[in-house]
């Protein structure tokens, strides 16, 4: 490999990593326009394993906007990113696959009068398919594979006397 090719690979890796980070920030901040801009025009997302829906970026942004109203505090972390180039459609350079684990602590609305401690936490793995476009790297597909969740326990109602 030449230094030029190695530098290009490093630059692509940084750009792909930036898209994944911007994905997390857009969801956590509720910036649904930024979320939609991260996708290719035909980009899709699949949240079914987490109890959600599957659809194009606009449909998913609208669904997330409604769903995330339940969680005014959210801060999900995307870690252990594995980036592989040229894995979509046997392309050699202009596609990438990213598998990355996530942990997503959130706070349900109206809980404990002002506490910021998370009471809903889930984790799993994202599977991103990215494509290089004229605007830079964009998400063509993302599939959420939720592996676990911890939700508040419902307290039993007091017995009627």
C-alpha positions as CSV (number, residue, x, y, z in Angstrom):
1,X,0.0,0.0,0.0
2,X,1.3,3.4,-0.8
3,X,1.2,6.3,1.7
4,X,-1.4,8.0,-0.5
5,X,-3.8,5.0,-0.3
6,X,-3.2,4.6,3.4
7,X,-4.0,8.3,4.0
8,X,-7.2,8.0,1.9
9,X,-8.2,5.0,4.0
10,X,-7.6,6.9,7.2
11,X,-9.6,9.9,5.9
12,X,-12.5,7.7,4.9
13,X,-12.5,5.9,8.2
14,X,-12.6,9.3,10.0
15,X,-15.4,10.5,7.8
16,X,-17.5,7.3,8.3
17,X,-16.9,7.5,12.1
18,X,-18.2,11.1,12.0
19,X,-21.4,10.0,10.3
20,X,-22.0,7.4,13.1
21,X,-21.3,10.0,15.8
22,X,-23.6,12.5,14.1
23,X,-26.3,9.8,14.0
24,X,-26.1,9.4,17.8
25,X,-26.1,13.2,18.4
26,X,-29.0,13.8,16.1
27,X,-31.2,11.2,17.9
28,X,-30.1,12.4,21.4
29,X,-30.7,16.1,20.5
30,X,-33.9,15.4,18.7
31,X,-32.6,17.1,15.5
32,X,-34.7,15.2,13.0
33,X,-33.6,17.4,10.0
34,X,-30.0,16.5,10.8
35,X,-31.0,12.9,11.1
36,X,-32.6,12.9,7.7
37,X,-29.6,14.6,6.1
38,X,-27.4,11.7,7.2
39,X,-29.1,9.3,4.8
40,X,-28.9,8.7,1.1
41,X,-32.2,9.6,-0.7
42,X,-33.2,5.9,-0.6
43,X,-31.8,5.4,2.9
44,X,-33.7,3.2,5.3
45,X,-33.7,2.3,9.0
46,X,-35.0,-0.7,10.9
47,X,-35.8,-0.4,14.6
48,X,-38.1,-3.5,14.8
49,X,-35.9,-5.5,17.1
50,X,-36.3,-2.6,19.7
51,X,-40.1,-2.6,19.3
52,X,-40.1,0.1,16.6
53,X,-40.7,0.3,12.9
54,X,-38.8,0.0,9.6
55,X,-39.0,2.6,6.8
56,X,-37.3,5.4,4.9
57,X,-35.3,8.1,6.8
58,X,-38.3,10.5,6.8
59,X,-40.7,7.9,8.2
60,X,-38.2,6.9,10.8
61,X,-37.4,10.5,11.8
62,X,-41.2,11.1,12.3
63,X,-41.5,8.0,14.3
64,X,-38.5,8.8,16.5
65,X,-39.8,12.4,17.0
66,X,-43.0,11.0,18.5
67,X,-41.4,8.2,20.4
68,X,-38.5,10.2,21.9
69,X,-41.1,12.6,23.5
70,X,-41.4,9.9,26.2
71,X,-37.7,10.4,27.0
72,X,-36.6,14.0,27.5
73,X,-33.2,12.9,28.7
74,X,-31.3,10.6,26.4
75,X,-27.6,10.1,25.7
76,X,-26.7,7.0,23.7
77,X,-23.1,6.0,23.2
78,X,-21.9,4.1,20.2
79,X,-18.7,2.1,20.8
80,X,-16.6,-0.7,19.5
81,X,-16.9,0.4,15.9
82,X,-15.8,-2.1,13.3
83,X,-15.4,-0.4,9.9
84,X,-15.0,-2.4,6.7
85,X,-14.8,-0.8,3.3
86,X,-16.2,-2.2,0.0
87,X,-18.7,-4.6,1.6
88,X,-21.9,-3.5,-0.1
89,X,-22.5,-4.7,-3.7
90,X,-18.8,-5.9,-3.9
91,X,-17.7,-2.3,-4.5
92,X,-14.0,-1.7,-3.7
93,X,-14.0,1.8,-2.2
94,X,-17.3,3.7,-2.1
95,X,-19.2,1.6,0.4
96,X,-18.6,0.7,4.0
97,X,-20.1,-1.5,6.7
98,X,-20.0,-0.5,10.3
99,X,-21.0,-2.7,13.2
100,X,-21.0,-0.8,16.5
101,X,-22.4,-1.6,19.9
102,X,-24.6,0.9,21.7
103,X,-25.7,1.7,25.3
104,X,-28.6,4.0,25.5
105,X,-29.6,5.4,29.0
106,X,-32.8,7.5,28.9
107,X,-35.1,9.2,31.5
108,X,-38.8,8.8,31.2
109,X,-40.8,12.0,31.2
110,X,-42.5,12.9,34.5
111,X,-40.4,10.6,36.7
112,X,-39.1,11.6,40.2
113,X,-39.7,15.4,40.0
114,X,-36.5,16.7,38.5
115,X,-34.2,13.7,38.8
116,X,-31.9,13.2,35.9
117,X,-30.9,9.6,36.7
118,X,-31.8,7.3,33.8
119,X,-34.5,4.8,34.5
120,X,-34.6,3.1,31.1
121,X,-31.4,1.6,29.6
122,X,-31.0,-0.6,26.6
123,X,-28.1,-1.9,24.6
124,X,-27.3,-3.8,21.4
125,X,-25.6,-3.4,18.1
126,X,-26.1,-1.1,15.1
127,X,-25.4,-2.4,11.6
128,X,-24.7,0.5,9.3
129,X,-24.4,0.4,5.5
130,X,-22.8,3.6,4.2
131,X,-22.2,4.9,0.7
132,X,-20.0,7.7,-0.5
133,X,-22.0,10.4,-2.3
134,X,-21.2,13.8,-3.8
135,X,-22.0,15.3,-0.3
136,X,-19.8,12.8,1.5
137,X,-20.5,9.5,3.3
138,X,-24.2,8.8,4.0
139,X,-26.2,6.1,5.6
140,X,-27.9,3.8,3.1
141,X,-29.2,1.5,5.8
142,X,-29.1,1.0,9.5
143,X,-30.5,-1.9,11.4
144,X,-30.8,-1.9,15.2
145,X,-30.2,-5.2,17.0
146,X,-31.4,-4.6,20.5
147,X,-29.9,-7.3,22.8
148,X,-31.1,-6.2,26.3
149,X,-33.1,-3.5,28.1
150,X,-33.8,-2.5,31.7
151,X,-37.0,-0.7,32.2
152,X,-38.7,0.5,35.4
153,X,-40.6,-2.1,37.3
154,X,-44.3,-1.5,37.6
155,X,-45.2,-1.3,41.2
156,X,-48.2,-3.3,42.3
157,X,-51.3,-1.3,43.0
158,X,-52.3,-1.2,46.7
159,X,-55.0,-3.8,47.5
160,X,-58.5,-2.3,47.8
161,X,-59.8,-2.4,51.3
